[in-house]
Structure formats: structure tokens, C-alpha cells
Amino acid sequence: MMSRQEQTEGLTVRAVSDTDLVLTRTFAAPRRLVFDAFTRPELLRRWHGARGWHLVVCEIDLRPGGVWRFVSRGPGGAELGHGGVFHEVDAPGRLVQSEAHDGWDAGEALVTTVFDERDGRTAMTTTVRYPSREVRDSVLRTPMKRGAGEAYDRLTETLNKMTLKGELR
């Protein structure tokens, strides 16, 4: 099992309570752009998922009470679906949403993501609250940390390309 805190490729994952994980990563981009990359389907399709996985469904109704749904396709045609409901949308600083994976009977997680910009760099802090310690521990036994790390590496590459192409808003 993962230690209390591990860091890989810029991503830090910490178990902070029996039910909560905190993921942190800093991106060399303004928070408006990072927020957009987390909430706009045309940007999410560029980076979301571990290497070899790509969003084939990306639906977002970005408002409190709005529903979101992602389906990713990976190696060998494997598919992974998940979705939820937005509880708070405070652009570009904070998102709060529920999340449940297809076939997951353990209940929903509550995901709070905060984007904090300093000197043109954005620190992302995501707190995931699971229904129980058992669910949190089962997530820690999956390749979640590797997948999230690879996705955030892909996001960094996407942000860098957008900066080079002058796609900043």
C-alpha cells in the first residue's frame, strides 16, 4: 500500500484522513487556463486520462446541479466511465462535484478542486472524500496515482502547446 505521502512526476498524493485523499500539482499556466482545461470538453479531450487512454464521451453542464459524464477508451478497447453532479462552480478558483465510476457500488466520492495562482503558476489541490476508509483504500490499490500523474503530465504538455500557439485567453 502507498505510504502516507508519495510524489511522482510533480503529483503529490496524500491520505489526510480515513476517507480523504489530497492530490496536488502545480502547472506553469494562469489559473483561468487551468480551470478551462478542467471544464471545457475541447480541452479535456486533449489531456484527460493516462497515456493510451482518450475521452470518447465528454459531457459537461458546468453549473451547480449540472451533470458531467466521461467515458475513456484505452488499450485493447477497454472503457472506463464515470460521472456526477456539480455542487459548486466558482470560476476560475473552485469546483465541487460528486463522482461515481460505472459499476462502482461503493457510493459517490465528493471531489473539491481549488486552483490558486501565484506568479503565473497555478497550484491545483484536489480533495477526494470517499464514503469510507475501505473505499479509499481500494482506490489506493488501483493504478490511480500513476493514471492521474500521467494525465497531469499530458495536461502540462497541452498547456505548454497552448502557450506556444498563443491560445491563452
Biotite code that builds the C-alpha atoms (Angstrom):
import biotite.structure as struc

atoms = struc.array([
    struc.Atom([0.000, 0.000, 0.000], chain_id="A", res_id=1, res_name="MET", atom_name="CA", element="C"),
    struc.Atom([1.004, 3.604, -0.598], chain_id="A", res_id=2, res_name="MET", atom_name="CA", element="C"),
    struc.Atom([2.786, 5.448, 2.164], chain_id="A", res_id=3, res_name="SER", atom_name="CA", element="C"),
    struc.Atom([1.075, 8.379, 3.840], chain_id="A", res_id=4, res_name="ARG", atom_name="CA", element="C"),
    struc.Atom([2.532, 10.683, 1.160], chain_id="A", res_id=5, res_name="GLN", atom_name="CA", element="C"),
    struc.Atom([4.092, 9.932, -2.211], chain_id="A", res_id=6, res_name="GLU", atom_name="CA", element="C"),
    struc.Atom([5.168, 12.165, -5.064], chain_id="A", res_id=7, res_name="GLN", atom_name="CA", element="C"),
    struc.Atom([5.721, 11.228, -8.700], chain_id="A", res_id=8, res_name="THR", atom_name="CA", element="C"),
    struc.Atom([6.292, 13.463, -11.707], chain_id="A", res_id=9, res_name="GLU", atom_name="CA", element="C"),
    struc.Atom([5.107, 16.545, -9.824], chain_id="A", res_id=10, res_name="GLY", atom_name="CA", element="C"),
    struc.Atom([1.965, 14.937, -8.407], chain_id="A", res_id=11, res_name="LEU", atom_name="CA", element="C"),
    struc.Atom([1.684, 14.524, -4.661], chain_id="A", res_id=12, res_name="THR", atom_name="CA", element="C"),
    struc.Atom([-0.967, 12.162, -3.250], chain_id="A", res_id=13, res_name="VAL", atom_name="CA", element="C"),
    struc.Atom([-1.611, 12.214, 0.495], chain_id="A", res_id=14, res_name="ARG", atom_name="CA", element="C"),
    struc.Atom([-4.029, 10.286, 2.679], chain_id="A", res_id=15, res_name="ALA", atom_name="CA", element="C"),
    struc.Atom([-5.120, 13.005, 5.119], chain_id="A", res_id=16, res_name="VAL", atom_name="CA", element="C"),
    struc.Atom([-7.890, 11.159, 6.971], chain_id="A", res_id=17, res_name="SER", atom_name="CA", element="C"),
    struc.Atom([-9.664, 7.800, 6.968], chain_id="A", res_id=18, res_name="ASP", atom_name="CA", element="C"),
    struc.Atom([-11.756, 8.903, 3.986], chain_id="A", res_id=19, res_name="THR", atom_name="CA", element="C"),
    struc.Atom([-9.842, 11.706, 2.261], chain_id="A", res_id=20, res_name="ASP", atom_name="CA", element="C"),
    struc.Atom([-7.065, 11.843, -0.313], chain_id="A", res_id=21, res_name="LEU", atom_name="CA", element="C"),
    struc.Atom([-5.422, 15.107, -1.366], chain_id="A", res_id=22, res_name="VAL", atom_name="CA", element="C"),
    struc.Atom([-3.755, 15.409, -4.768], chain_id="A", res_id=23, res_name="LEU", atom_name="CA", element="C"),
    struc.Atom([-1.579, 18.438, -5.525], chain_id="A", res_id=24, res_name="THR", atom_name="CA", element="C"),
    struc.Atom([0.218, 19.549, -8.651], chain_id="A", res_id=25, res_name="ARG", atom_name="CA", element="C"),
    struc.Atom([1.471, 22.904, -9.937], chain_id="A", res_id=26, res_name="THR", atom_name="CA", element="C"),
    struc.Atom([1.135, 23.986, -13.550], chain_id="A", res_id=27, res_name="PHE", atom_name="CA", element="C"),
    struc.Atom([3.091, 26.773, -15.281], chain_id="A", res_id=28, res_name="ALA", atom_name="CA", element="C"),
    struc.Atom([-0.048, 28.496, -16.542], chain_id="A", res_id=29, res_name="ALA", atom_name="CA", element="C"),
    struc.Atom([-2.611, 31.012, -15.274], chain_id="A", res_id=30, res_name="PRO", atom_name="CA", element="C"),
    struc.Atom([-5.479, 29.563, -13.287], chain_id="A", res_id=31, res_name="ARG", atom_name="CA", element="C"),
    struc.Atom([-8.100, 30.681, -15.842], chain_id="A", res_id=32, res_name="ARG", atom_name="CA", element="C"),
    struc.Atom([-6.431, 28.439, -18.415], chain_id="A", res_id=33, res_name="LEU", atom_name="CA", element="C"),
    struc.Atom([-6.033, 25.535, -15.978], chain_id="A", res_id=34, res_name="VAL", atom_name="CA", element="C"),
    struc.Atom([-9.672, 25.889, -14.873], chain_id="A", res_id=35, res_name="PHE", atom_name="CA", element="C"),
    struc.Atom([-10.758, 25.895, -18.520], chain_id="A", res_id=36, res_name="ASP", atom_name="CA", element="C"),
    struc.Atom([-8.671, 22.772, -19.168], chain_id="A", res_id=37, res_name="ALA", atom_name="CA", element="C"),
    struc.Atom([-10.625, 21.019, -16.389], chain_id="A", res_id=38, res_name="PHE", atom_name="CA", element="C"),
    struc.Atom([-14.052, 22.183, -17.564], chain_id="A", res_id=39, res_name="THR", atom_name="CA", element="C"),
    struc.Atom([-14.122, 22.613, -21.358], chain_id="A", res_id=40, res_name="ARG", atom_name="CA", element="C"),
    struc.Atom([-14.676, 19.398, -23.360], chain_id="A", res_id=41, res_name="PRO", atom_name="CA", element="C"),
    struc.Atom([-12.494, 20.502, -26.277], chain_id="A", res_id=42, res_name="GLU", atom_name="CA", element="C"),
    struc.Atom([-9.569, 20.943, -23.858], chain_id="A", res_id=43, res_name="LEU", atom_name="CA", element="C"),
    struc.Atom([-10.296, 17.871, -21.713], chain_id="A", res_id=44, res_name="LEU", atom_name="CA", element="C"),
    struc.Atom([-10.159, 15.685, -24.836], chain_id="A", res_id=45, res_name="ARG", atom_name="CA", element="C"),
    struc.Atom([-6.534, 16.803, -25.330], chain_id="A", res_id=46, res_name="ARG", atom_name="CA", element="C"),
    struc.Atom([-5.240, 15.539, -21.978], chain_id="A", res_id=47, res_name="TRP", atom_name="CA", element="C"),
    struc.Atom([-7.663, 13.648, -19.729], chain_id="A", res_id=48, res_name="HIS", atom_name="CA", element="C"),
    struc.Atom([-6.584, 10.130, -18.820], chain_id="A", res_id=49, res_name="GLY", atom_name="CA", element="C"),
    struc.Atom([-3.427, 8.108, -18.507], chain_id="A", res_id=50, res_name="ALA", atom_name="CA", element="C"),
    struc.Atom([-1.224, 7.665, -21.566], chain_id="A", res_id=51, res_name="ARG", atom_name="CA", element="C"),
    struc.Atom([-3.003, 5.396, -24.045], chain_id="A", res_id=52, res_name="GLY", atom_name="CA", element="C"),
    struc.Atom([-6.452, 6.437, -22.794], chain_id="A", res_id=53, res_name="TRP", atom_name="CA", element="C"),
    struc.Atom([-8.655, 9.009, -24.529], chain_id="A", res_id=54, res_name="HIS", atom_name="CA", element="C"),
    struc.Atom([-12.045, 10.533, -23.804], chain_id="A", res_id=55, res_name="LEU", atom_name="CA", element="C"),
    struc.Atom([-14.682, 9.255, -26.214], chain_id="A", res_id=56, res_name="VAL", atom_name="CA", element="C"),
    struc.Atom([-17.545, 10.855, -24.252], chain_id="A", res_id=57, res_name="VAL", atom_name="CA", element="C"),
    struc.Atom([-17.081, 14.222, -22.549], chain_id="A", res_id=58, res_name="CYS", atom_name="CA", element="C"),
    struc.Atom([-20.293, 15.927, -21.482], chain_id="A", res_id=59, res_name="GLU", atom_name="CA", element="C"),
    struc.Atom([-20.276, 18.864, -19.091], chain_id="A", res_id=60, res_name="ILE", atom_name="CA", element="C"),
    struc.Atom([-23.141, 21.056, -17.871], chain_id="A", res_id=61, res_name="ASP", atom_name="CA", element="C"),
    struc.Atom([-20.979, 23.487, -15.885], chain_id="A", res_id=62, res_name="LEU", atom_name="CA", element="C"),
    struc.Atom([-23.369, 24.890, -13.293], chain_id="A", res_id=63, res_name="ARG", atom_name="CA", element="C"),
    struc.Atom([-24.496, 23.891, -9.805], chain_id="A", res_id=64, res_name="PRO", atom_name="CA", element="C"),
    struc.Atom([-26.806, 20.928, -10.335], chain_id="A", res_id=65, res_name="GLY", atom_name="CA", element="C"),
    struc.Atom([-25.326, 20.293, -13.778], chain_id="A", res_id=66, res_name="GLY", atom_name="CA", element="C"),
    struc.Atom([-24.322, 16.760, -14.713], chain_id="A", res_id=67, res_name="VAL", atom_name="CA", element="C"),
    struc.Atom([-20.984, 15.636, -16.120], chain_id="A", res_id=68, res_name="TRP", atom_name="CA", element="C"),
    struc.Atom([-20.112, 12.327, -17.796], chain_id="A", res_id=69, res_name="ARG", atom_name="CA", element="C"),
    struc.Atom([-16.820, 10.960, -19.148], chain_id="A", res_id=70, res_name="PHE", atom_name="CA", element="C"),
    struc.Atom([-16.082, 7.685, -20.895], chain_id="A", res_id=71, res_name="VAL", atom_name="CA", element="C"),
    struc.Atom([-12.452, 6.869, -21.659], chain_id="A", res_id=72, res_name="SER", atom_name="CA", element="C"),
    struc.Atom([-11.215, 4.219, -24.063], chain_id="A", res_id=73, res_name="ARG", atom_name="CA", element="C"),
    struc.Atom([-7.847, 2.612, -23.537], chain_id="A", res_id=74, res_name="GLY", atom_name="CA", element="C"),
    struc.Atom([-5.657, -0.243, -24.650], chain_id="A", res_id=75, res_name="PRO", atom_name="CA", element="C"),
    struc.Atom([-7.494, -3.135, -26.275], chain_id="A", res_id=76, res_name="GLY", atom_name="CA", element="C"),
    struc.Atom([-10.709, -1.110, -26.410], chain_id="A", res_id=77, res_name="GLY", atom_name="CA", element="C"),
    struc.Atom([-11.241, -1.158, -22.634], chain_id="A", res_id=78, res_name="ALA", atom_name="CA", element="C"),
    struc.Atom([-13.688, 1.503, -21.467], chain_id="A", res_id=79, res_name="GLU", atom_name="CA", element="C"),
    struc.Atom([-13.983, 3.325, -18.168], chain_id="A", res_id=80, res_name="LEU", atom_name="CA", element="C"),
    struc.Atom([-16.963, 5.550, -17.449], chain_id="A", res_id=81, res_name="GLY", atom_name="CA", element="C"),
    struc.Atom([-17.667, 7.915, -14.602], chain_id="A", res_id=82, res_name="HIS", atom_name="CA", element="C"),
    struc.Atom([-19.697, 10.989, -13.856], chain_id="A", res_id=83, res_name="GLY", atom_name="CA", element="C"),
    struc.Atom([-21.504, 13.036, -11.288], chain_id="A", res_id=84, res_name="GLY", atom_name="CA", element="C"),
    struc.Atom([-23.105, 16.359, -10.456], chain_id="A", res_id=85, res_name="VAL", atom_name="CA", element="C"),
    struc.Atom([-21.522, 19.781, -9.927], chain_id="A", res_id=86, res_name="PHE", atom_name="CA", element="C"),
    struc.Atom([-22.289, 21.196, -6.483], chain_id="A", res_id=87, res_name="HIS", atom_name="CA", element="C"),
    struc.Atom([-20.228, 24.411, -6.753], chain_id="A", res_id=88, res_name="GLU", atom_name="CA", element="C"),
    struc.Atom([-18.741, 26.199, -9.742], chain_id="A", res_id=89, res_name="VAL", atom_name="CA", element="C"),
    struc.Atom([-16.701, 29.264, -8.763], chain_id="A", res_id=90, res_name="ASP", atom_name="CA", element="C"),
    struc.Atom([-14.644, 30.010, -11.880], chain_id="A", res_id=91, res_name="ALA", atom_name="CA", element="C"),
    struc.Atom([-11.692, 30.110, -12.010], chain_id="A", res_id=92, res_name="PRO", atom_name="CA", element="C"),
    struc.Atom([-10.991, 29.220, -8.401], chain_id="A", res_id=93, res_name="GLY", atom_name="CA", element="C"),
    struc.Atom([-13.008, 26.225, -7.246], chain_id="A", res_id=94, res_name="ARG", atom_name="CA", element="C"),
    struc.Atom([-15.053, 23.222, -8.361], chain_id="A", res_id=95, res_name="LEU", atom_name="CA", element="C"),
    struc.Atom([-17.015, 20.838, -6.133], chain_id="A", res_id=96, res_name="VAL", atom_name="CA", element="C"),
    struc.Atom([-18.598, 17.776, -7.696], chain_id="A", res_id=97, res_name="GLN", atom_name="CA", element="C"),
    struc.Atom([-19.709, 14.255, -6.959], chain_id="A", res_id=98, res_name="SER", atom_name="CA", element="C"),
    struc.Atom([-18.047, 11.360, -8.758], chain_id="A", res_id=99, res_name="GLU", atom_name="CA", element="C"),
    struc.Atom([-19.014, 7.727, -9.224], chain_id="A", res_id=100, res_name="ALA", atom_name="CA", element="C"),
    struc.Atom([-17.469, 5.168, -11.554], chain_id="A", res_id=101, res_name="HIS", atom_name="CA", element="C"),
    struc.Atom([-19.574, 2.819, -13.670], chain_id="A", res_id=102, res_name="ASP", atom_name="CA", element="C"),
    struc.Atom([-20.041, -0.455, -11.815], chain_id="A", res_id=103, res_name="GLY", atom_name="CA", element="C"),
    struc.Atom([-18.890, 1.075, -8.521], chain_id="A", res_id=104, res_name="TRP", atom_name="CA", element="C"),
    struc.Atom([-21.395, 0.163, -5.819], chain_id="A", res_id=105, res_name="ASP", atom_name="CA", element="C"),
    struc.Atom([-19.495, 1.884, -3.019], chain_id="A", res_id=106, res_name="ALA", atom_name="CA", element="C"),
    struc.Atom([-21.287, 5.227, -3.340], chain_id="A", res_id=107, res_name="GLY", atom_name="CA", element="C"),
    struc.Atom([-20.150, 8.595, -4.576], chain_id="A", res_id=108, res_name="GLU", atom_name="CA", element="C"),
    struc.Atom([-16.981, 10.476, -3.796], chain_id="A", res_id=109, res_name="ALA", atom_name="CA", element="C"),
    struc.Atom([-17.070, 14.231, -3.218], chain_id="A", res_id=110, res_name="LEU", atom_name="CA", element="C"),
    struc.Atom([-14.303, 15.993, -5.170], chain_id="A", res_id=111, res_name="VAL", atom_name="CA", element="C"),
    struc.Atom([-13.227, 19.562, -4.322], chain_id="A", res_id=112, res_name="THR", atom_name="CA", element="C"),
    struc.Atom([-10.630, 21.179, -6.575], chain_id="A", res_id=113, res_name="THR", atom_name="CA", element="C"),
    struc.Atom([-9.065, 24.543, -5.767], chain_id="A", res_id=114, res_name="VAL", atom_name="CA", element="C"),
    struc.Atom([-6.925, 26.490, -8.242], chain_id="A", res_id=115, res_name="PHE", atom_name="CA", element="C"),
    struc.Atom([-4.551, 29.019, -6.648], chain_id="A", res_id=116, res_name="ASP", atom_name="CA", element="C"),
    struc.Atom([-2.433, 31.238, -8.907], chain_id="A", res_id=117, res_name="GLU", atom_name="CA", element="C"),
    struc.Atom([0.838, 32.879, -7.929], chain_id="A", res_id=118, res_name="ARG", atom_name="CA", element="C"),
    struc.Atom([3.241, 34.498, -10.363], chain_id="A", res_id=119, res_name="ASP", atom_name="CA", element="C"),
    struc.Atom([1.574, 32.919, -13.385], chain_id="A", res_id=120, res_name="GLY", atom_name="CA", element="C"),
    struc.Atom([1.717, 29.398, -11.923], chain_id="A", res_id=121, res_name="ARG", atom_name="CA", element="C"),
    struc.Atom([-1.358, 27.546, -10.715], chain_id="A", res_id=122, res_name="THR", atom_name="CA", element="C"),
    struc.Atom([-1.347, 25.173, -7.764], chain_id="A", res_id=123, res_name="ALA", atom_name="CA", element="C"),
    struc.Atom([-4.151, 22.626, -8.034], chain_id="A", res_id=124, res_name="MET", atom_name="CA", element="C"),
    struc.Atom([-5.325, 20.980, -4.824], chain_id="A", res_id=125, res_name="THR", atom_name="CA", element="C"),
    struc.Atom([-7.941, 18.253, -5.172], chain_id="A", res_id=126, res_name="THR", atom_name="CA", element="C"),
    struc.Atom([-9.515, 16.701, -2.095], chain_id="A", res_id=127, res_name="THR", atom_name="CA", element="C"),
    struc.Atom([-11.436, 13.480, -2.700], chain_id="A", res_id=128, res_name="VAL", atom_name="CA", element="C"),
    struc.Atom([-13.720, 12.335, 0.128], chain_id="A", res_id=129, res_name="ARG", atom_name="CA", element="C"),
    struc.Atom([-14.768, 8.694, -0.165], chain_id="A", res_id=130, res_name="TYR", atom_name="CA", element="C"),
    struc.Atom([-17.745, 7.142, 1.649], chain_id="A", res_id=131, res_name="PRO", atom_name="CA", element="C"),
    struc.Atom([-15.466, 5.006, 3.856], chain_id="A", res_id=132, res_name="SER", atom_name="CA", element="C"),
    struc.Atom([-11.889, 4.063, 4.645], chain_id="A", res_id=133, res_name="ARG", atom_name="CA", element="C"),
    struc.Atom([-12.411, 0.766, 2.823], chain_id="A", res_id=134, res_name="GLU", atom_name="CA", element="C"),
    struc.Atom([-13.371, 2.586, -0.377], chain_id="A", res_id=135, res_name="VAL", atom_name="CA", element="C"),
    struc.Atom([-10.426, 4.992, -0.023], chain_id="A", res_id=136, res_name="ARG", atom_name="CA", element="C"),
    struc.Atom([-8.057, 2.055, 0.481], chain_id="A", res_id=137, res_name="ASP", atom_name="CA", element="C"),
    struc.Atom([-9.484, 0.174, -2.506], chain_id="A", res_id=138, res_name="SER", atom_name="CA", element="C"),
    struc.Atom([-8.817, 3.256, -4.672], chain_id="A", res_id=139, res_name="VAL", atom_name="CA", element="C"),
    struc.Atom([-5.246, 3.410, -3.368], chain_id="A", res_id=140, res_name="LEU", atom_name="CA", element="C"),
    struc.Atom([-4.747, -0.202, -4.523], chain_id="A", res_id=141, res_name="ARG", atom_name="CA", element="C"),
    struc.Atom([-5.647, 0.747, -8.116], chain_id="A", res_id=142, res_name="THR", atom_name="CA", element="C"),
    struc.Atom([-3.217, 2.451, -10.515], chain_id="A", res_id=143, res_name="PRO", atom_name="CA", element="C"),
    struc.Atom([-4.983, 5.769, -9.742], chain_id="A", res_id=144, res_name="MET", atom_name="CA", element="C"),
    struc.Atom([-1.767, 7.566, -8.785], chain_id="A", res_id=145, res_name="LYS", atom_name="CA", element="C"),
    struc.Atom([0.010, 6.544, -11.991], chain_id="A", res_id=146, res_name="ARG", atom_name="CA", element="C"),
    struc.Atom([-3.029, 7.379, -14.123], chain_id="A", res_id=147, res_name="GLY", atom_name="CA", element="C"),
    struc.Atom([-3.551, 10.786, -12.521], chain_id="A", res_id=148, res_name="ALA", atom_name="CA", element="C"),
    struc.Atom([0.169, 11.557, -12.770], chain_id="A", res_id=149, res_name="GLY", atom_name="CA", element="C"),
    struc.Atom([0.215, 10.685, -16.466], chain_id="A", res_id=150, res_name="GLU", atom_name="CA", element="C"),
    struc.Atom([-2.955, 12.711, -17.093], chain_id="A", res_id=151, res_name="ALA", atom_name="CA", element="C"),
    struc.Atom([-1.449, 15.763, -15.379], chain_id="A", res_id=152, res_name="TYR", atom_name="CA", element="C"),
    struc.Atom([1.748, 15.278, -17.407], chain_id="A", res_id=153, res_name="ASP", atom_name="CA", element="C"),
    struc.Atom([-0.438, 15.329, -20.532], chain_id="A", res_id=154, res_name="ARG", atom_name="CA", element="C"),
    struc.Atom([-2.156, 18.469, -19.203], chain_id="A", res_id=155, res_name="LEU", atom_name="CA", element="C"),
    struc.Atom([1.244, 20.135, -18.741], chain_id="A", res_id=156, res_name="THR", atom_name="CA", element="C"),
    struc.Atom([2.126, 19.254, -22.353], chain_id="A", res_id=157, res_name="GLU", atom_name="CA", element="C"),
    struc.Atom([-1.235, 20.638, -23.529], chain_id="A", res_id=158, res_name="THR", atom_name="CA", element="C"),
    struc.Atom([-0.801, 23.881, -21.570], chain_id="A", res_id=159, res_name="LEU", atom_name="CA", element="C"),
    struc.Atom([2.726, 24.296, -22.968], chain_id="A", res_id=160, res_name="ASN", atom_name="CA", element="C"),
    struc.Atom([1.463, 23.818, -26.554], chain_id="A", res_id=161, res_name="LYS", atom_name="CA", element="C"),
    struc.Atom([-1.371, 26.274, -25.957], chain_id="A", res_id=162, res_name="MET", atom_name="CA", element="C"),
    struc.Atom([1.093, 28.841, -24.635], chain_id="A", res_id=163, res_name="THR", atom_name="CA", element="C"),
    struc.Atom([3.393, 28.365, -27.653], chain_id="A", res_id=164, res_name="LEU", atom_name="CA", element="C"),
    struc.Atom([0.464, 28.680, -30.073], chain_id="A", res_id=165, res_name="LYS", atom_name="CA", element="C"),
    struc.Atom([-0.869, 31.770, -28.313], chain_id="A", res_id=166, res_name="GLY", atom_name="CA", element="C"),
    struc.Atom([-4.148, 30.079, -27.344], chain_id="A", res_id=167, res_name="GLU", atom_name="CA", element="C"),
    struc.Atom([-4.246, 31.807, -23.971], chain_id="A", res_id=168, res_name="LEU", atom_name="CA", element="C"),
    struc.Atom([-7.413, 33.772, -23.291], chain_id="A", res_id=169, res_name="ARG", atom_name="CA", element="C"),
])
